[in-house]
Amino acid sequence: MRRTEADWIAAQLLPAEPSFISPLLNIGSSTAAFREHKQPHIEGSIFAPLRRHGVDIVHTDLKQAPGVDVAGDLMDPEVHERLRARGFKAAISSNLLEHVRDPRAFARAIASLVVPGGLLVVTVPYSYPYHADPIDTGFRPTPAELAALFDGCTYVRGEVVRDTTYAADLTASGLRGLRGLVGALRPWGDIARAQRDRLRWLFRPFSTSCVVLRTPGAA
């Protein structure tokens, strides 16, 4: 998740009355270490302020790891029902739909986890390099195209959020960035491919399609 994307998500949720968005489900959450240390803006901009406001947050991911409250595949009926029973009033899905084979089916599963009239905040890369986790289908929708996946949901707002360039990332990361450039010279593997692809964004900004939706039903 890019820093400006995290700020955009926070701006959609923090003004809400906590009772309107709690409990909140974070789908594809990754680990606590990822949210708090590798990309600390996720915790700092979104989840720490939400918790201070009294929002109950549940993190779910495929893998069982520290910081994952519910592990499993949302497309597994047992996992899906276990989550749906919690009555989530809001959900975040960030940079996930480009990693699934059938984004429309996954969007349907996401929406069905939230109560009628609940809030969905969904983001997908718009201009961004290849990044397999474990796959990258190349899905790079506009906000309107992203919203159209969620059948029956009401479009609230959407925006293409621009961030910095790969050159800015390299400057900020110092020696770690230099290692990434060296890794791009390797002729094999998804990591090398991703590093090479980032060179196309050396001087053009990364950007993300971001939308807010309401699930069908009375608010």
C-alpha positions in Angstrom: 0.0 0.0 0.0 1.4 3.4 -1.0 1.5 6.2 1.6 -1.0 8.5 -0.3 -3.3 5.5 -0.7 -3.2 4.9 3.1 -4.0 8.6 3.7 -6.9 8.4 1.2 -8.4 5.3 2.9 -8.0 7.0 6.3 -9.8 10.1 5.0 -12.8 8.0 4.0 -13.2 6.2 7.4 -12.0 8.5 10.2 -14.8 11.1 9.9 -17.4 8.4 10.2 -19.2 7.7 13.5 -17.5 4.6 14.9 -20.8 2.8 15.4 -21.4 3.1 11.6 -18.2 1.3 10.6 -17.5 -1.0 13.5 -16.7 -3.9 13.4 -14.5 -3.3 10.3 -12.8 -6.1 8.3 -9.4 -5.7 6.7 -9.2 -8.2 3.8 -5.8 -9.4 2.7 -4.3 -7.8 5.7 -0.9 -9.5 5.7 1.0 -9.6 9.0 1.4 -7.2 11.9 5.1 -6.9 11.0 4.1 -5.9 7.5 1.6 -3.3 8.6 3.6 -1.9 11.5 7.2 -2.1 10.3 7.6 -2.8 6.6 4.9 -0.3 5.7 4.3 1.5 9.0 2.0 4.1 7.3 -0.7 1.5 7.2 -0.8 1.2 10.9 0.0 4.9 11.5 -2.5 6.4 9.1 -5.4 3.9 9.2 -5.6 1.4 12.0 -4.1 3.1 15.0 -6.4 6.2 14.6 -9.4 4.0 13.9 -8.8 2.0 17.1 -8.4 5.2 19.1 -11.8 6.2 17.8 -13.3 3.0 19.1 -13.5 0.9 15.9 -13.1 -2.8 16.3 -10.9 -4.2 13.5 -10.5 -7.7 12.3 -7.6 -8.6 10.0 -8.0 -11.6 7.7 -5.5 -13.1 5.3 -4.7 -16.4 3.6 -1.8 -17.2 5.9 -1.9 -17.8 9.6 0.6 -15.4 11.2 1.0 -12.8 14.0 -1.5 -10.0 13.4 -3.9 -12.2 11.3 -7.1 -12.6 13.3 -8.9 -15.0 10.8 -6.8 -17.0 8.4 -8.3 -18.6 5.3 -9.6 -18.2 1.8 -12.7 -16.0 1.5 -13.9 -18.2 -1.3 -14.0 -21.2 1.1 -17.6 -21.4 2.3 -16.6 -22.2 5.8 -14.2 -19.3 6.1 -16.7 -17.0 4.4 -19.5 -17.9 6.7 -17.4 -17.6 9.8 -16.5 -14.0 8.8 -20.0 -13.1 7.6 -21.5 -14.1 11.0 -19.6 -11.3 12.6 -21.8 -8.6 11.0 -19.2 -6.3 9.6 -20.4 -2.8 8.9 -17.4 -1.9 6.8 -14.5 -3.6 4.9 -11.2 -2.6 3.4 -9.8 -4.4 0.4 -6.5 -2.9 -0.6 -4.4 -4.1 -3.6 -6.0 -7.5 -3.6 -8.1 -7.9 -6.8 -5.1 -7.9 -9.1 -4.0 -11.1 -7.4 -7.1 -13.2 -8.0 -8.2 -15.1 -11.2 -11.8 -14.0 -11.0 -12.0 -10.5 -9.5 -15.8 -10.2 -10.0 -16.4 -13.4 -8.0 -14.1 -12.1 -5.3 -15.8 -8.7 -5.3 -19.1 -10.5 -4.8 -17.6 -12.4 -1.8 -16.2 -9.2 -0.3 -19.6 -7.4 -0.5 -21.5 -10.2 1.0 -19.4 -10.1 4.1 -20.7 -6.6 5.0 -24.2 -5.9 6.3 -26.8 -4.2 4.0 -26.0 -0.5 3.7 -22.4 -1.1 4.9 -19.3 0.6 3.6 -16.7 -0.8 1.3 -13.3 0.9 0.7 -11.6 -0.8 -2.2 -8.3 0.0 -3.9 -6.4 -1.6 -6.9 -3.3 -0.4 -8.7 -4.0 1.9 -11.7 -0.4 2.6 -12.8 1.9 0.2 -11.2 4.6 -2.4 -12.0 4.1 -6.2 -12.1 4.1 -7.6 -8.5 3.2 -11.3 -8.0 1.5 -12.3 -4.7 1.5 -15.1 -5.8 0.2 -13.9 -9.2 -0.4 -10.5 -10.8 -3.1 -10.7 -13.5 -2.3 -7.1 -14.8 -5.7 -5.9 -13.6 -5.4 -2.1 -13.5 -8.9 -0.7 -13.6 -10.2 2.9 -13.5 -12.3 3.7 -10.5 -15.5 3.3 -12.6 -14.3 -0.1 -13.8 -13.4 -1.2 -10.3 -16.8 -0.1 -8.9 -18.6 -2.0 -11.7 -17.3 -5.3 -10.3 -19.5 -4.9 -7.2 -22.9 -5.8 -8.5 -25.7 -4.0 -6.8 -23.5 -1.7 -4.7 -23.9 2.0 -4.7 -21.0 4.2 -5.9 -20.2 6.8 -3.3 -16.9 8.3 -4.6 -13.8 7.3 -6.4 -10.4 8.8 -7.4 -7.1 7.9 -9.0 -4.6 8.7 -6.2 -1.1 9.6 -7.4 2.0 8.8 -5.4 5.7 9.3 -5.8 8.0 7.7 -8.4 10.4 4.7 -8.3 13.3 7.3 -8.3 11.9 8.8 -5.1 11.6 5.3 -3.6 15.2 4.6 -4.4 16.4 7.8 -2.9 14.4 7.2 0.3 15.5 3.6 0.7 19.3 4.2 0.2 21.3 0.9 0.2 18.2 -1.2 0.1 17.2 0.5 -3.1 20.6 -0.2 -4.6 20.1 -3.9 -3.8 16.8 -3.8 -5.6 18.5 -2.3 -8.7 21.1 -5.0 -8.6 18.4 -7.6 -8.3 16.8 -6.3 -11.5 19.9 -7.5 -13.4 19.1 -11.1 -12.7 17.6 -12.8 -15.7 15.1 -15.1 -13.8 12.4 -15.1 -11.2 9.4 -13.0 -10.3 11.4 -10.7 -7.9 13.8 -9.8 -10.7 10.9 -9.3 -13.1 9.2 -7.0 -10.7 12.4 -5.0 -10.1 12.9 -4.6 -13.9 9.3 -3.5 -14.4 9.7 -0.8 -11.7 12.3 0.9 -14.0 9.4 2.0 -16.2 8.1 4.1 -13.3 11.5 5.7 -12.6 10.2 9.2 -13.4 6.4 8.7 -13.6 4.2 8.4 -10.5 2.6 5.2 -9.2 -1.1 5.6 -8.9 -4.0 3.7 -7.4 -7.7 3.4 -8.2 -9.7 4.0 -5.0 -13.5 3.7 -4.5 -16.0 3.9 -1.7 -19.2 1.8 -2.1 -22.3 1.0 -0.2 -23.6 -2.5 -0.1 -27.2 -3.1 -1.2 -29.9 -2.5 1.4 -31.0 0.1 3.8 -28.2 2.2 5.4 
